[in-house]
Amino acid sequence: MTQTLTLHDVGARLGGGTSYELPRLANPHIVNLPLCRPGPCAVVDRAGAAVVLYGLDHLGYPSGALRRLASSARVYSAWWNVNSVNRLSLAVDGEVLLSIDGLFPGRPEDHPNLAWWPEVTTMSEFFLDVEDEDWTGRDDGWNWKAGFLTAVELATGVRLDRQWLDAEHPYLAFSGPIPE
């Protein structure tokens, strides 16, 4: 059974013993600003029954932090960096069940736990329709970043649009690195 997490639950799970605080409100660009703190920060806020966590760079890969967040919960993660390293992940009850690269998604049958996230299969252009034998990745102009956000929106009802990005939200500030 999954539960709805409070913002403090998210901070405690993510920190894994590292202290954190929920300071004042800030725009999401706060995660890109140099702060006078030894550790990372992330915007965290409620969107209906969901909790949105924005801005922690290393959560894109199946990690201890992602598994901790998913303890008795369901976590959808859409992540990419400036080098197009990316990952769309689903973790449930402390286990990462699905992890897909947007540039090299393969075929639906390459992901045995895809049934846990049926909204991904309803997106007809998500997976490559040809065998990528040369490992060149998608070159069909499909926007995998928008696909990631659409998959999360279909599953959660949460839309991270310009209005959300321009609004102020609470943010987590950690005293040190987030443990793996």
N, C-alpha and C positions, 0 to 999 in steps of 0.2 A: 504494500500500500504506500503510495507516495503522499507527501505532506506539502503544505504551503510553507515556505521558509520566510522568516522575518529577515530584515536587512542585517540585523545582528547575527542571526544564524549563518548568513552568507559570509560575513566577516570572520566568524569563528572557524567555519569549515575551511574557507579558503586559506586563512592564515596558518592552519595546522599547528597552532601553538605560538605563532608569531603574533605579537600584540598589534592591535589596529585601533583606529578611531573612526567615527562617522562625523566628520566636521560639518561646517556650514554647507549651504547649497552652492553649486557651481555649474557652469555650462560644461558639456562633455569635452570641450577642448582642453580642460584642466589636465587630462591624462597625458597630453603632449607637452605641457609646460614644465620647465625645470623647477622643481620645488625644493625648498630647504629641508628635505627629509631624506633619511637613508634608504627608504624602501619605495616600492611602487605604489600607485594609487589607481583607483578605478571608479567610474561612476556606477552607482547601484541604486535602482529605484523600482517601485512597483508599477506594473501595468496590468490592472485587473488582478487576477489571481497569480499572474506570473511575476517573477523578479527578473529585471533586465540588468545585466552586468556588462559594462562597456569599457573596453580599453586595456585589458591585461594581455600583453603581447604573447606570452608563452602558453596561454590556455588553448591554443589551436590544435595541439597534438594531444593524444591520449596521455594524460599525466596523472600523477597522484592528486594534484589539485582538482582536476576535473572529476576524478572518482570520488574525492571527498565531498565536492558539491552535490554529487548525485546520490549520496547516502540517503535512502528513503525518499528520494525525489527523482524527477525526470529532468535532464539538462540537455538543451539543444545548444550547439555551439557553431557559429559561423565566424570563421577567422581567416585573415590573410594579412600579409605584410607587403611592403613596398616592392619586394622582389617576386611577387606573385606566388610565394610559398603559401599554401592554403590548406584548410581542412574544414569539412563540414562533419560534425560529430554529434552523436547521440549517446548519452550515458544514462543508465537507469539502475537504481538501487546499488550504486557504487561500482558498476561495471560499464566500461565503454563497449557498446554493442555495435556501433557503426562509425566508420571514419572514411570519408570519401575526399579525394583530391579533385577539385573543380576542373583543373586542366586535363587530368588523366582519369576520368571517372570510371572508365571501363564500361561493363555492361551490368544490367541489374543482377544477373546470375553470379557476378563476381562478389556480391555482397550478401552473404547468407542471412544476415539479420535485418535485411531491408524491410521485412514485414513489420518491424517495430516502428517504422516511420513511413506509413503508406502514402503520405502526401508527396514524398519525393517521387514515387512511381507515377503519380498523376501528372507530373510535369513532363510532357512528352519529349521535350528537347534536353532534359537533364543529362541523360546518358548518351554516349556516342552510339550512332547507329551503324558504325563500321568498325572492323577490327583495327586497332591502332598498332600495327605490326612494326612500324618504324619508331614508335614511342615519341611522336612529334607533338602529341597533345591536340587539343581542340584548335582548329583553324577555320571553323565555320562561322565565326563572328558572334557566337552565342555568348551572352554576358553571364559568366558563371557567378560573379559577385551578386548580381541581381537575383540570380537563381538561388543562391544560398539564402538571401534575406527573404525571398518568396517562400522557400521551404519552411523556414522558421515561422513566418507569418501564418502560413496555412495550418501549421501544427499548433500554434499558441494563440493566434489572433492578435499578436503584438506587431505593430508596424513601426519600424524605426525610420521615420520620414524626417524631412527638414524641420517640421514643427517640433518633434521630439528632440532633435539635435540642438535646436536653438533655445530650448527651455532649460531652466536650472533644475538640478537634481542633487540629492545627497551623494557624497562620494566617500569611498573607503581609502584611508591612508594607512599603510603598513609601516611598522618600525624597522623592518628588514626584508630581505628577499623572501618570496613565498616559497616554502619548501615543496620539493617534488615528492 
